[in-house]
Amino acid sequence: MMQASTYPLLDASEVASLVLERTPVLGAEELPLADCWARVLAEDLVAPSDLPAFPSSAVDGYAVRAADGGGRLEVVGESAAGRPFPGPLPGHAAVRILTGAVLPVGADCVVMVEETSEHDGWVEVPTRLEAGRNFHRVGDDVRRGELVLQAGEVLGPAELGLAAALGFPRLRVHRRPRVALLTTGDELVEVGRTPGPGQIVDSNRWALLGALQEAGAEVSLLGIAPDDRVALRSLVQDALLDHDVLVSSGGVSVGSHDLVKPLLEELGEVHVGRVRLKPGKPFTFATLPEGRLAFGLPGFPVSSLVTFEVFVRPALRKMQGHRALQRPRLRVRLGYEAKAAGDRTEYQRVTLVREDGEFVARTTGSQSSSRLLSLAGAHALVRVPPGDRGIPAGAMVEAIVLSLPA
Amino acid sequence: MMQASTYPLLDASEVASLVLERTPVLGAEELPLADCWARVLAEDLVAPSDLPAFPSSAVDGYAVRAADGGGRLEVVGESAAGRPFPGPLPGHAAVRILTGAVLPVGADCVVMVEETSEHDGWVEVPTRLEAGRNFHRVGDDVRRGELVLQAGEVLGPAELGLAAALGFPRLRVHRRPRVALLTTGDELVEVGRTPGPGQIVDSNRWALLGALQEAGAEVSLLGIAPDDRVALRSLVQDALLDHDVLVSSGGVSVGSHDLVKPLLEELGEVHVGRVRLKPGKPFTFATLPEGRLAFGLPGFPVSSLVTFEVFVRPALRKMQGHRALQRPRLRVRLGYEAKAAGDRTEYQRVTLVREDGEFVARTTGSQSSSRLLSLAGAHALVRVPPGDRGIPAGAMVEAIVLSLPA
């Protein structure tokens, strides 16, 4: 006997909201700057001092009073980066100054070396000098007390540089989700072994590992799930001790020899068992005790990656404190006729090609749920709503951008 | 005495080409799939077998002959994933079949479980059945001998899944460049220490570390350069033993107490010492023996990150075998008047905002070379050519995209 799934068939957008509502934001940890790249800041950074903290030269040249322009000025010393000229600038004099060095008290202008000539301890400077030229004033870049970076910002190069410049050697950032990845299916063999009759290589493990890494997760590979209820239960329970999320693939279609879904029902609450989504109908989502989540992805390779994109990646980003949970969208022209998939929302895979200043979305070919080539090299997903109509070729659509073409 | 630089002032585009021409592509290494994410493939992958290797069911249901539609068929067994039905399908019979399982010989169609009812070992199937429905044929996804992935492709989730599905447990990928990062300047103190008069925190180290990580490099932090010629020479020579690239920041302006540039002239050949670029005029590029490269970036924080973007990042990508060396471009409307910087090409930092279906580039405010806030949160760079004209507000420009806004 075989029965159709008794899980209600939910709309894809409803499921996406439901997953995010039940996804917690993970706590923060304090890390040295060296480990903070691409993390999300968990605290506001307020400037404890002005930047620059002293008036500093923007060029190599001579620090002078603008009013002394046009004359020959005595060079009374030098201000180098880290070695300021001691004392104020005397009248009708110049101080040799290097980029980044302190402007001496009394100077109001730096003349670029290219505009001067120095001989025997005297320098000639141009006639018209403008006060305020060629140096940075105290607080020009950042004012003491200014909110410089906000909680929720992603720490890229400029943000890390700012944090260092303001004197923060360590930052509070959100924890990365720890994900245990499990693949299920009696047909699976390890990559490198020759599949027997009816067997296939476990490829989802490696595809999902890449997708999880891209989404910022720390991944533990649990391998292929044991075929034994007790062994599986103990593996999953052990993994949940030190992981935030369980991701499994395969074994979620109705008739499969599926031990994962009953286990999730036993350990927590299954909220989603089927979705009006193509590919990816048998997507499963459960909450487990202590804020842990479980995602059961379909076994077909494209289904598992598309449901990861639509449901899992935004959740992992929420966990890490990201503000932007979704991929960026781009308005593109549809370069083919996108037929609708009956009552299901379909995510079609496309490449983007530039034509006449706009992007045209081209299909990656057969959209079969087993054909990974439909996703390899794809730049974007095009969401085709359920119904009879589809989207005509030439229409403008909002593509979900995976990577912009160069 | 202080003299202007004697290095010729080169055009930014000329320097960009010159750097890439002298940048080698690094060799390959063989890695297990677990370590291949985001690497660049160094070999073509040709399919050693068909995918799928057997006709496999796309759904849960019954494997039948389409010609037997409309009848009650005896259920003679089951084909589960990994456990094929032994032998061919007898006439007027059905085999219960699960998603991913082998289609028995003789069957030409799978009926979805939702369209059937099974009682006492017999199943009723609809009248009109279509041969070829609901299963994947041998080679539908990949044909034996097909070139599936080409050298130069980046290994994302789908590519890793494909490699595994085809039976490759290890892949040849390009090596990541090993970069030694050095900051120079007598004014620098370590983050966490309080700067004395005229001193500043070494922030470039942390900004460039992030930029290097984003570009795929493996980074060794050499810290702040010693103020002693012999000590510096020995530090750099030791680092070059097991690094491909030396990146230094600071100390490249004309009057500085600069030990790095003389050392590069001694160890190799300095090709670039000044560029018509704003920010980033004192950019330095040298080649060293055995294909090693040295980049001397300016000390101002924005100058160092912009010269990294324009010159260093493409070189690091070439080293890793990437095809796309440059950031993607996007046609956007300029939301402000971009004034030109005299005889230098300027890279202005902008955020992108969606308005009426197009992106508008807004300035990040003061473009001072020391103001990291002009780069924090920036989505793109706008290249303003040298000259007197600049670019009027409202014009369409090709923005260099750092990250698309969500």
Interface residues (C-beta under 8 A of the other chain):
Chain A: M1 M2 Q3 A4 L33 A34 W37 A38 L51 P52 A53 F54 S56 A58 V59 D60 G61 S79 A80 A81 G82 R83 P84 R96 L98 T99 G100 A101 V102 V113 E114 E118 H136 D140 D141 V142 V148 L149 E153 L155 G156 P157 A158 E159 L160 G161 L162 A163 A164 A165 L166 G167 F168 P169 G185 D186 E187 L188 E190 V191 G192 T194 P195 P197 G198 Q199 I200 V201 D202 S203 N204 R205 W206 A207 L208 L209 G210 A211 Q213 E214 L221 S253 V254 G255 S256 H257 G299 F300 P301 L305 F308 R323 A324 L325 Q326 R327 P328 L330 R331 G357 E358 S366 S368 S369 S370 R371 L372 L373 L375 A376 G377 A378 M396 V401 L404 P405 A406
Chain B: M1 M2 Q3 A4 L33 A34 W37 A38 L51 P52 A53 F54 S56 A58 V59 D60 G61 S79 A80 A81 G82 R83 P84 R96 L98 T99 G100 A101 V102 V113 E114 E118 H136 D140 D141 V142 V148 L149 E153 L155 G156 P157 A158 E159 L160 G161 L162 A163 A164 A165 L166 G167 F168 P169 G185 D186 E187 L188 E190 V191 G192 T194 P195 P197 G198 Q199 I200 V201 D202 S203 N204 R205 W206 A207 L208 L209 G210 A211 Q213 E214 L221 G250 S253 V254 G255 S256 H257 G299 F300 P301 V302 L305 F308 R323 A324 L325 Q326 R327 P328 L330 R331 G357 E358 S366 S368 S369 S370 R371 L372 L373 L375 A376 G377 A378 M396 V401 L404 P405 A406
